């Protein structure tokens, strides 16, 4: 093949490439619009709220309890202004609890939230959690009564309290996004994914 002919073939090949690329533009634009529409319809992933125990918006009365180190502390009731507390129910026999503890520790540190761990297991098992994850024994309550009061039947379970002792949000948590959803609930006023969906205008 002579040089002019080969140049012509190359030019046609490049032109075809450009035509294919230009044809892809409207296809990609349509796909992008479809994806945006899909994400607009997808509900936010949040902690799964159960029906037992006091509901978000209710104030948790002060309950004096004994921590693992023998000191007394109070769960619920008013705290200094601006103080938020994350009650995290965990167990040394629960693998998801062991996964969530370091996540929760990092989360509360970043969000400036006080962490209080609670559970209903043997003291030895909970002491092992304390040692393994560097928890503070004076901030760990191992008492079945508080779990019954709050209607805890699955783990790990978290409740976020504001400074007045009011339950902001609660739910089962197994990742960081679930913990973040508790904080978002306080900021938006939506205590659950369902309340978020109910409040949204219906899309056409």
ZALUM-112342 format. One record per residue (C-alpha): residue in one letter; x, y, z. Coordinates in steps of 0.2 Angstrom, whole numbers, plus 5000, padded with zeros to 4 digits. Layout:
! ZALUM-112342
AXYZ...
This chain:
! ZALUM-112342
X500050005000X500750174995X500950315008X499450425002X498250275004X498950225021X498750405027X496950405020X496550245030X497350325046X496350485044X494750385042X495150275057X495450435068X493850505062X492950355066X493650355084X493150535086X491350485080X491250345092X491850455107X490550595102X489250455101X489650405119X489450575126X487550575126X487450395132X488650445147X487550595151X485950495151X486750365162X487350495174X485550565175X484850395179X486150365192X485750535201X483950495200X484250315208X485250385222X483950515225X482750375228X483850275239X483550295258X485050335269X485850195278X485550215296X485550115312X484049995313X482950055327X481949925337X480249955345X480749905363X481250025377X481050215377X480850305360X481950445354X481350615361X481050535378X482150585393X483150445401X482950465420X484650455430X485050275435X486450255447X487550105442X489150025447X490650025435X491849875432X493049955444X491849975458X491550155456X489750225455X489150325440X487450385433X486750335417X485450465410X484950625418X485650795414X487450825410X488450985408X487851095394X488451035377X488850855383X488350715372X488450535378X488550375367X487850225376X488550075368X487949895373X489249765369X489849595374X491449505374X490649355366X489949455352X491149465337X490249615330X490449705347X492349675346X492349745328X491349895333X492349945349X493850025340X492750105327X491650185341X493250245351X493850335335X492050395331X491750475349X493550555349X493250635332X491450695337X491850745355X490550625362X490750535379X490750355377X489950235390X490050045387X488749935395X488349755394X487649595402X489049465403X490249395415X491449515423X492949415417X492349425399X492049615400X493649645409X494449555394X493649685382X494249825393X496049755392X496049715374X495349885368X496049995381X494350045388X494150135405X493450025418X492550165426X491650195410X491050015408X489449955416X489049765417X487349765423X485749675415X484549795423X484949945412X484849835397X483049785402X482549965405X483150015388X482449865379X484049805373X483949625365X485249625351X487049685351X487949795347X486649925351X486950115353X485950265360X486450445359X485950555373X486050745373X486550855388X484750845395X484750655395X483550645381X483750505368X484250585352X484250425342X484550235344X484850075335X485849925331X487549975324X488849865315X489849995305X490350185307X488950245295X487750175308X488550275322X488550435311X486750415307X486350435326X487250605325X486350655309X484650615317X485050745330X485550875317X484050835305X482650785317X482350625309X482550485322X482550345309X482650305291X480750275290X480450455297X481650525284X480650435270X478950485277X479550675277X480150675259X479050735245X478450595234X479450595218X478550585202
